[in-house]
């Protein structure tokens, strides 16, 4: 039977995987909002450029003509930020409820009777997340910065186009990209990627604030927060070195080591996939009399650090349903049939598509038959 700390760790990892899948959906919705403004932005840009003959081009005239483009760009990012804040507000409540439900279902009843689980309102968590910077800035400032950066890219592309003697149509295509390439070949693609990184990190940031506030509120039964990294060949060096390291609840001071918490898991760098899992105190440390707990409850609440595990080991011992949720039904079956998790990735750390896996197998079988 799994101990309380083993269950908290395993469910924490599973929840982090689900959170990554949630991020993907939010990114798609947010980028779709931005994409809808691109047609209006490029139409306004083309109209502005048509009003300025190439022979009379100056930066001052360009700035004056781009007022409408600037307004469209600002409105688009305001809409994006409003939508993202709505997502984060809902996430704040969900994360706090998830933590509460997990502890209520996992910690033995005699412990809960003496240490009732304390929850915090969604509004408090959301406000705390919005008031706390990640990667050096508040969320609203990230939105303003990316919007301003996109306008800089538009202006620079126009200036370069005029200097190179390009037509208005060519300049607009260089900015928006081409339909044939899915518009990823234009200058507007980089701001999309930047926005996607901010969205993912904002979600991790909000989830981390919920975890940390929950752990602090329930510090009576929590011994430490243990850094938990997704260990695969895409794990960053800062996350790899911190995996399994314990930190004090609330202060995040290192326990038994000198590696600093910094901004914490999920925020230590953009697109961070790390999380933290709480480790509870033992029933003895909590001062619970031996006769108030059954032998099984005492064994489950031993306060011990769960045995080391990595992502491959974790996924291999999960249920079929969870494996399929994480990997998809085809890859989950491949894993159960003996394929290692590492084989799902390329040498550079890219997650291979099913078609790429099939092509690789065809080549392998062809060499075996030769």
N, C-alpha and C positions, 0 to 999 in steps of 0.2 A: 504494500500500500504506500502511495506517495505521501511524503511529509507535506506540511503546510507550505514550507519554503520551496519545495520542489514544484508544487502545484502553482504557487504564485509566479515562479520563474517561467514554467512552461506556458501558462496562460498569458503571461506578459509578452513572451515572444510571439505567440499566436496573434495577440492583439496588435503588436507592432506590424506584423505582416498584413493584417487586415487594414491597418491605418495606411500602409503604403498603397494598397489597392484603392482605398478611398481617395488618396491624394491624386491618383491618376484620373479618376472621374472628375474631381474638382478642377484640375488643370485643364481638362478638355472643355469643361463648361466655361471657364473663365477666358480661355484663349478664343473660344468661339465668339464670346461677346466682343473681344477686341477685333477679331477678324471681320465682324459685321460692319465695323466703322471704317475698315480699310478702303472699301469702294468709295465711300463718301469723301474720305481724306484724299485719295488719289484724284478723284474728280475735281475737288476744290483746288488741288495742286495744279492740275493740268490747266484749269481755267485761269489761275493766277499767272502761270508761266506764259500763257498765250497773250496776256496783257503787257508783257515785257519783251520787246524785241531783243534779240541777242546782242545787237550792237550797242544797246544802252544799258547793259547789265552792270549793276553795282550791288554790293552787299546791302547798302542802305535801302535801295529800292526793293531788293528781295525781302528784307525784313518786313517792310510795309505791306507787301503783297501776300505774305504768309499769315496774316492775322486770322483769316477764316480757317486755314489749315490748323493753326495753333489752337483755335477754339474747339474744332472737331476733335483734335487729339486730347485736349484737356477733358472734354466731356466724356470721351471713351474711357479714359482712365478713372474718372470719377465713378462711372458706372461699374467698371471692373472692381474698384475698391469697395464700393457699396455691396456688390454681390459677394465678394470674398469675406467681408465683415459679417454678412448674414450667415455664411457657412461656418465661420469661426464661433459665432454666438451659439449656434446649435451644437457644434462640436464640444464647446466648453461644458454644456449641461450633460451631454452624452458621456464624456470622459469621466466626469465626477460620478455619475450614476454607475458607470461600469466598474470603477474602482470600489465603490460602496458595495455593489452586488457581489464582486469577486471576494472581498474580505468576509462579507456576511455568509457566503456559501462555503468558505474554506476554513475559517478559524473556528475551533471548537466552541460549543455553546458556553461552557464554564468560563472561558476567556472573555467572550462577548458580554457575559453577565456582569463581569467586573470592569470591563473596558468597552463600553458601547461604542460602535463605530460612529465617528463624527463626519458629517458631510458638509459641503459648502455650496452655496447657491451658484447657479450658472452665471448670474450677473456678476457676482464677485470674481469668479474665475475669468470671465471675459474681460472685465475691467482691469484685472491684474495683468492679463496677457497683453492688452493694448497699451498699458502703462510701462511695460518692461521692454527694452530694446532687444533685438536679436541681430547679430552681425553688425552691431554698432548703431542701429537706427530703429526708430519706431515704425510700425507698419505703415502709418499714413505718410511718413517721410520716404519710405521705400517707393510708394506709389508715385509721389511727386518726382522723385529722382528718375525713375524709369520713364515717366512721361516726358520730362525735360530732355533726357538722353535721346529719346526717339526723335524729338524735334531737331536736336543737334545733328543726328544722322541724316534726316531729311534735308536740312539746310546744306550740309556738307556735300551730299550727293548732287543737289541742284547746282551748287557752285562748281563742283568738279565737272559736271556734265556740260555746263556752259563753257568752261575753259577748254574742254575737249571738243567743242563744236557739235555736241549731240543735239538731236531734235527734241522737242518737248515730249513726244511719244517715247523716245528712247530713255529719256531721263526718268519718266514716270515708271516705265517697265523696270529700270534698274532699282527703283525704290520699292515698288510693290512686289516685283518678281513676275514670273510668267505662269499662266494657268497650267501649261504642260508640265511644269515642275512642281505644281501644287503650291506655288508662291513662296517656296522655301529658298529661292535663289535671289531674293531681293534684300535690300538693306533693312526692311522691316522684320526680317526673320530673327535677327539677333535680339531685338527688344522682346520678341515673343519668348525666346529661350530664357532671357533674364527674368521675365515675368513668371514663367513656369517655376524657376528656381525659388523665387520669392514666395510663391504660393505654397510650394511643398514645405519650405522652411517655416512659413507662418503656421501651417497646420501642425508640424512637429513642435513648434514653439508653444502653441496653445495647449497641446496634449501634455507637454512637459510641465507647464505651469499648473495644470490640473493635478498631475501626479504629485508634484512637489508640495502643493498646498494640502492635498489629502494626506500625504505622509507626515507633514508637519503637524496637522491637526490631530493625527493619531499616533504621535511619537511615543505615547505610553506603551504601545505594544511593538513598535518597529525599531529594530536595532540599527539598521543602516539602509542606505540606498546603494544597490550594487549596479555598476555600469554594465550594460548588456549590449554587446555589439553583434551585428549580423556578420558572422565570420564566413566570408567567401572571398573569391579573388578580386572583388571590387571594394573591399573594406579599406578605408583610408588608414594611413599610419597613425593619426591622432586617436582614432577609435580602436584600432587593433591593440595599442599599448594599454588602453584603459579597460579593456574587456575583463570583467569579473572583479574589478577593483572596488572596494567598499568606501563609501563616503558618509559622513555624519548627516543625520536628518536635519534639515533646516539650514545649517551652516555650510554643508557640503565640504567640510574639512576632510582631507585624506585620512583614512584609518589604516595604520600600519604600512604606509608607503608615502611617497612624496610627489606623486603625479597630481597636479591640480585639476579641479573640476572644470575650470574656465567657464564657458557658457553652458556646458552641460550637454548630455546626449540629445540628439535631434537638432541642436543649435550650434554645435562646435564648429561646423562648417556648413555651407550651403548643401542642400540635398542629403543631409546626414540621416542615416537609417537607424542609428543607435537608439536605445531606450534605457530605462532604468527599472530595476525590479526591487521591491522592498524585501528585506529579510527581517522576519519577526524574532522577538526575544523568546527564549525558552520559557516553559511554564514555571520552572524554578526561578528564573530571573524576574518573572512577573509576580512572584510571591503567592502563587496559587497553592493551597494545601493539597497534598497528594490524594487525599480521599475525595476531593471534588472532581477528579477526572478519572476516566477509565484508563486502563493500560494503553489502549489504542489511541486515545486522545493525547496522553502524555507522549507517546512515541511520535505522533504526528507533529507535536509542538515542541520539537527538540532544540530549535534555535540553530541548528547546524547549517553550514553553507552547503548548498546542493553540489553534488559532484560536477566537475567540469564537463561541459558539453559544447559542441559546436553546432552550427546550423545543420550540417549534414546529418549528424547524430539525432538532432532534435526532430527533423522532418521524417526520418526513417522510423521513429517510434510513435508517430502520430496516427490517428485513425485514418482509414481510407477516405472518409468524408473530408477530413481536414487536409490531407495530402492533395486531394483533387481541388479543394478551394485555393490552395497555395500555388500548385504547379499546373493545374488543369488536368482533366482526366487522362489524356494521352501520356503526358510526362509522368504523372503519378503512377500509371501502370508500368512505364519503363523503369521507374525507380524500384517498384516492387519486384520487377522481373530481373533485377540485378544491375541495372545501369547506375553508375555513381553520379552524385549531384554535380561533380566537377565536369562531367561530360556534357552537361547542358550549356556550358560556357565555352567561348572561343579562347585562344591563348591570350588575347588582349582584355578579357573580362567581359565581353559583350554577351548578352543572353541570346543564344541561338534560337531562330525560329524553327518551327516544326519542319518547314521545307528544307532549311539548311541541315537539320539533323538527318532528314531522309537522304539528301544529296551526299552527305558524309558517309552514311551507311552504304549507299550504292557503290561509292568509290572503294570502301573497305572490302565489300563482298567481291568486287571485281578483282582486287589484288589477290584475294584468297583463292579465286577461281583460276587465276593466271598460272 
